[in-house]
């Protein structure tokens, strides 16, 4: 079996396939959970930055990389 994060198994039932995390894939659970927690904590900051960028674009300002 290849070293992939997800394995696919054939099923006889409709849909014909099932998917599950491999041991390698399960090592991603904590880093992904950390990214989700970061996003939840900082969503207000992200939205504020997006709004500020959009306002600058609407005002015709050249903002470059922000």
N, CA, C and O atoms as a GROMACS GRO file, in nm:
protein
  264
    1UNK      N    1   0.085  -0.118   0.000
    1UNK     CA    2   0.000   0.000   0.000
    1UNK      C    3   0.089   0.124   0.000
    1UNK      O    4   0.192   0.128   0.067
    2UNK      N    5   0.046   0.223  -0.076
    2UNK     CA    6   0.120   0.349  -0.080
    2UNK      C    7   0.103   0.424   0.052
    2UNK      O    8   0.004   0.405   0.123
    3UNK      N    9   0.199   0.508   0.082
    3UNK     CA   10   0.192   0.590   0.204
    3UNK      C   11   0.106   0.712   0.175
    3UNK      O   12   0.157   0.817   0.135
    4UNK      N   13  -0.024   0.698   0.194
    4UNK     CA   14  -0.118   0.807   0.170
    4UNK      C   15  -0.199   0.833   0.296
    4UNK      O   16  -0.210   0.745   0.382
    5UNK      N   17  -0.254   0.953   0.310
    5UNK     CA   18  -0.331   0.984   0.431
    5UNK      C   19  -0.471   0.923   0.434
    5UNK      O   20  -0.532   0.912   0.540
    6UNK      N   21  -0.522   0.883   0.317
    6UNK     CA   22  -0.658   0.828   0.309
    6UNK      C   23  -0.654   0.699   0.229
    6UNK      O   24  -0.587   0.690   0.126
    7UNK      N   25  -0.726   0.599   0.276
    7UNK     CA   26  -0.736   0.475   0.200
    7UNK      C   27  -0.879   0.461   0.147
    7UNK      O   28  -0.974   0.508   0.210
    8UNK      N   29  -0.891   0.397   0.033
    8UNK     CA   30  -1.020   0.374  -0.031
    8UNK      C   31  -1.045   0.225  -0.032
    8UNK      O   32  -0.957   0.147  -0.069
    9UNK      N   33  -1.163   0.186   0.008
    9UNK     CA   34  -1.200   0.045   0.008
    9UNK      C   35  -1.325   0.027  -0.077
    9UNK      O   36  -1.420   0.105  -0.068
   10UNK      N   37  -1.322  -0.076  -0.158
   10UNK     CA   38  -1.440  -0.107  -0.240
   10UNK      C   39  -1.547  -0.169  -0.153
   10UNK      O   40  -1.518  -0.245  -0.061
   11UNK      N   41  -1.672  -0.136  -0.184
   11UNK     CA   42  -1.786  -0.196  -0.115
   11UNK      C   43  -1.883  -0.248  -0.219
   11UNK      O   44  -1.890  -0.197  -0.331
   12UNK      N   45  -1.957  -0.351  -0.181
   12UNK     CA   46  -2.057  -0.407  -0.271
   12UNK      C   47  -2.183  -0.322  -0.272
   12UNK      O   48  -2.264  -0.332  -0.364
   13UNK      N   49  -2.200  -0.239  -0.171
   13UNK     CA   50  -2.321  -0.157  -0.159
   13UNK      C   51  -2.319  -0.041  -0.258
   13UNK      O   52  -2.216  -0.011  -0.318
   14UNK      N   53  -2.436   0.024  -0.276
   14UNK     CA   54  -2.440   0.141  -0.365
   14UNK      C   55  -2.337   0.246  -0.320
   14UNK      O   56  -2.314   0.266  -0.201
   15UNK      N   57  -2.279   0.309  -0.416
   15UNK     CA   58  -2.172   0.404  -0.386
   15UNK      C   59  -2.037   0.339  -0.408
   15UNK      O   60  -1.942   0.404  -0.452
   16UNK      N   61  -2.028   0.212  -0.378
   16UNK     CA   62  -1.914   0.129  -0.413
   16UNK      C   63  -1.780   0.155  -0.348
   16UNK      O   64  -1.686   0.081  -0.375
   17UNK      N   65  -1.767   0.256  -0.262
   17UNK     CA   66  -1.637   0.282  -0.200
   17UNK      C   67  -1.656   0.344  -0.063
   17UNK      O   68  -1.754   0.412  -0.035
   18UNK      N   69  -1.559   0.317   0.021
   18UNK     CA   70  -1.553   0.380   0.153
   18UNK      C   71  -1.414   0.437   0.172
   18UNK      O   72  -1.318   0.388   0.114
   19UNK      N   73  -1.404   0.537   0.252
   19UNK     CA   74  -1.276   0.603   0.276
   19UNK      C   75  -1.250   0.610   0.425
   19UNK      O   76  -1.342   0.625   0.505
   20UNK      N   77  -1.123   0.598   0.460
   20UNK     CA   78  -1.084   0.614   0.600
   20UNK      C   79  -0.941   0.665   0.607
   20UNK      O   80  -0.862   0.646   0.515
   21UNK      N   81  -0.911   0.730   0.720
   21UNK     CA   82  -0.775   0.777   0.741
   21UNK      C   83  -0.683   0.659   0.769
   21UNK      O   84  -0.719   0.566   0.841
   22UNK      N   85  -0.565   0.665   0.713
   22UNK     CA   86  -0.462   0.566   0.743
   22UNK      C   87  -0.389   0.614   0.869
   22UNK      O   88  -0.414   0.725   0.916
   23UNK      N   89  -0.301   0.532   0.924
   23UNK     CA   90  -0.221   0.580   1.037
   23UNK      C   91  -0.146   0.710   1.003
   23UNK      O   92  -0.134   0.798   1.088
   24UNK      N   93  -0.097   0.721   0.881
   24UNK     CA   94  -0.030   0.844   0.839
   24UNK      C   95  -0.130   0.961   0.839
   24UNK      O   96  -0.097   1.070   0.885
   25UNK      N   97  -0.249   0.938   0.789
   25UNK     CA   98  -0.352   1.042   0.787
   25UNK      C   99  -0.392   1.086   0.927
   25UNK      O  100  -0.417   1.204   0.951
   26UNK      N  101  -0.397   0.992   1.019
   26UNK     CA  102  -0.434   1.027   1.157
   26UNK      C  103  -0.331   1.118   1.222
   26UNK      O  104  -0.364   1.189   1.318
   27UNK      N  105  -0.207   1.118   1.173
   27UNK     CA  106  -0.107   1.210   1.228
   27UNK      C  107  -0.139   1.355   1.193
   27UNK      O  108  -0.082   1.447   1.253
   28UNK      N  109  -0.229   1.376   1.098
   28UNK     CA  110  -0.268   1.512   1.060
   28UNK      C  111  -0.380   1.568   1.146
   28UNK      O  112  -0.406   1.688   1.140
   29UNK      N  113  -0.446   1.487   1.225
   29UNK     CA  114  -0.562   1.533   1.301
   29UNK      C  115  -0.528   1.648   1.396
   29UNK      O  116  -0.600   1.748   1.398
   30UNK      N  117  -0.423   1.637   1.472
   30UNK     CA  118  -0.388   1.743   1.568
   30UNK      C  119  -0.344   1.870   1.496
   30UNK      O  120  -0.390   1.978   1.534
   31UNK      N  121  -0.255   1.864   1.394
   31UNK     CA  122  -0.220   1.989   1.325
   31UNK      C  123  -0.342   2.056   1.261
   31UNK      O  124  -0.354   2.179   1.263
   32UNK      N  125  -0.433   1.978   1.205
   32UNK     CA  126  -0.553   2.037   1.145
   32UNK      C  127  -0.641   2.099   1.254
   32UNK      O  128  -0.695   2.208   1.235
   33UNK      N  129  -0.655   2.031   1.367
   33UNK     CA  130  -0.733   2.086   1.478
   33UNK      C  131  -0.671   2.217   1.527
   33UNK      O  132  -0.744   2.310   1.561
   34UNK      N  133  -0.538   2.224   1.531
   34UNK     CA  134  -0.472   2.348   1.572
   34UNK      C  135  -0.501   2.460   1.472
   34UNK      O  136  -0.525   2.574   1.513
   35UNK      N  137  -0.500   2.430   1.343
   35UNK     CA  138  -0.530   2.531   1.241
   35UNK      C  139  -0.675   2.579   1.254
   35UNK      O  140  -0.702   2.698   1.239
   36UNK      N  141  -0.766   2.488   1.284
   36UNK     CA  142  -0.906   2.526   1.303
   36UNK      C  143  -0.919   2.618   1.424
   36UNK      O  144  -0.989   2.719   1.417
   37UNK      N  145  -0.853   2.583   1.534
   37UNK     CA  146  -0.859   2.668   1.654
   37UNK      C  147  -0.802   2.806   1.626
   37UNK      O  148  -0.856   2.907   1.672
   38UNK      N  149  -0.690   2.812   1.550
   38UNK     CA  150  -0.630   2.941   1.515
   38UNK      C  151  -0.730   3.022   1.433
   38UNK      O  152  -0.751   3.141   1.460
   39UNK      N  153  -0.792   2.960   1.334
   39UNK     CA  154  -0.888   3.030   1.248
   39UNK      C  155  -1.006   3.082   1.328
   39UNK      O  156  -1.052   3.194   1.307
   40UNK      N  157  -1.057   3.000   1.420
   40UNK     CA  158  -1.169   3.044   1.504
   40UNK      C  159  -1.129   3.163   1.591
   40UNK      O  160  -1.206   3.258   1.606
   41UNK      N  161  -1.010   3.157   1.648
   41UNK     CA  162  -0.962   3.264   1.736
   41UNK      C  163  -0.938   3.394   1.660
   41UNK      O  164  -0.962   3.503   1.713
   42UNK      N  165  -0.890   3.384   1.536
   42UNK     CA  166  -0.847   3.502   1.461
   42UNK      C  167  -0.942   3.541   1.348
   42UNK      O  168  -0.908   3.628   1.268
   43UNK      N  169  -1.059   3.480   1.340
   43UNK     CA  170  -1.148   3.510   1.229
   43UNK      C  171  -1.184   3.658   1.224
   43UNK      O  172  -1.192   3.716   1.116
   44UNK      N  173  -1.206   3.720   1.339
   44UNK     CA  174  -1.236   3.863   1.341
   44UNK      C  175  -1.124   3.945   1.280
   44UNK      O  176  -1.150   4.039   1.204
   45UNK      N  177  -1.001   3.911   1.312
   45UNK     CA  178  -0.885   3.982   1.256
   45UNK      C  179  -0.877   3.962   1.105
   45UNK      O  180  -0.848   4.056   1.031
   46UNK      N  181  -0.903   3.841   1.060
   46UNK     CA  182  -0.900   3.811   0.916
   46UNK      C  183  -1.008   3.893   0.845
   46UNK      O  184  -0.982   3.955   0.741
   47UNK      N  185  -1.129   3.894   0.900
   47UNK     CA  186  -1.238   3.970   0.838
   47UNK      C  187  -1.210   4.120   0.839
   47UNK      O  188  -1.239   4.188   0.741
   48UNK      N  189  -1.152   4.171   0.948
   48UNK     CA  190  -1.115   4.313   0.954
   48UNK      C  191  -1.012   4.347   0.847
   48UNK      O  192  -1.023   4.449   0.780
   49UNK      N  193  -0.911   4.263   0.833
   49UNK     CA  194  -0.806   4.287   0.732
   49UNK      C  195  -0.865   4.281   0.592
   49UNK      O  196  -0.828   4.361   0.506
   50UNK      N  197  -0.956   4.188   0.568
   50UNK     CA  198  -1.020   4.176   0.437
   50UNK      C  199  -1.102   4.302   0.406
   50UNK      O  200  -1.098   4.355   0.295
   51UNK      N  201  -1.176   4.349   0.507
   51UNK     CA  202  -1.258   4.470   0.487
   51UNK      C  203  -1.170   4.591   0.461
   51UNK      O  204  -1.200   4.673   0.374
   52UNK      N  205  -1.061   4.604   0.537
   52UNK     CA  206  -0.969   4.716   0.518
   52UNK      C  207  -0.908   4.712   0.377
   52UNK      O  208  -0.896   4.815   0.311
   53UNK      N  209  -0.871   4.595   0.332
   53UNK     CA  210  -0.816   4.580   0.198
   53UNK      C  211  -0.919   4.621   0.093
   53UNK      O  212  -0.888   4.697   0.001
   54UNK      N  213  -1.043   4.571   0.110
   54UNK     CA  214  -1.148   4.604   0.014
   54UNK      C  215  -1.175   4.754   0.010
   54UNK      O  216  -1.197   4.810  -0.097
   55UNK      N  217  -1.172   4.818   0.126
   55UNK     CA  218  -1.193   4.964   0.132
   55UNK      C  219  -1.081   5.037   0.059
   55UNK      O  220  -1.107   5.133  -0.014
   56UNK      N  221  -0.958   4.993   0.079
   56UNK     CA  222  -0.846   5.057   0.009
   56UNK      C  223  -0.857   5.036  -0.142
   56UNK      O  224  -0.827   5.126  -0.219
   57UNK      N  225  -0.900   4.919  -0.183
   57UNK     CA  226  -0.917   4.892  -0.326
   57UNK      C  227  -1.026   4.981  -0.383
   57UNK      O  228  -1.012   5.034  -0.493
   58UNK      N  229  -1.135   4.996  -0.308
   58UNK     CA  230  -1.245   5.081  -0.353
   58UNK      C  231  -1.207   5.227  -0.362
   58UNK      O  232  -1.263   5.301  -0.443
   59UNK      N  233  -1.112   5.268  -0.280
   59UNK     CA  234  -1.067   5.408  -0.281
   59UNK      C  235  -0.961   5.430  -0.388
   59UNK      O  236  -0.912   5.542  -0.404
   60UNK      N  237  -0.926   5.324  -0.460
   60UNK     CA  238  -0.827   5.337  -0.567
   60UNK      C  239  -0.684   5.342  -0.520
   60UNK      O  240  -0.596   5.384  -0.596
   61UNK      N  241  -0.659   5.301  -0.399
   61UNK     CA  242  -0.523   5.302  -0.348
   61UNK      C  243  -0.449   5.178  -0.396
   61UNK      O  244  -0.506   5.070  -0.404
   62UNK      N  245  -0.322   5.197  -0.429
   62UNK     CA  246  -0.236   5.084  -0.466
   62UNK      C  247  -0.182   5.026  -0.337
   62UNK      O  248  -0.094   5.085  -0.273
   63UNK      N  249  -0.233   4.910  -0.298
   63UNK     CA  250  -0.196   4.855  -0.168
   63UNK      C  251  -0.080   4.758  -0.175
   63UNK      O  252  -0.020   4.728  -0.072
   64UNK      N  253  -0.047   4.708  -0.292
   64UNK     CA  254   0.062   4.611  -0.300
   64UNK      C  255   0.031   4.488  -0.218
   64UNK      O  256  -0.085   4.449  -0.204
   65UNK      N  257   0.134   4.426  -0.164
   65UNK     CA  258   0.115   4.307  -0.080
   65UNK      C  259   0.081   4.350   0.061
   65UNK      O  260   0.150   4.431   0.121
   66UNK      N  261  -0.026   4.294   0.112
   66UNK     CA  262  -0.068   4.326   0.249
   66UNK      C  263  -0.064   4.201   0.331
   66UNK      O  264  -0.095   4.204   0.450
   0.00000   0.00000   0.00000
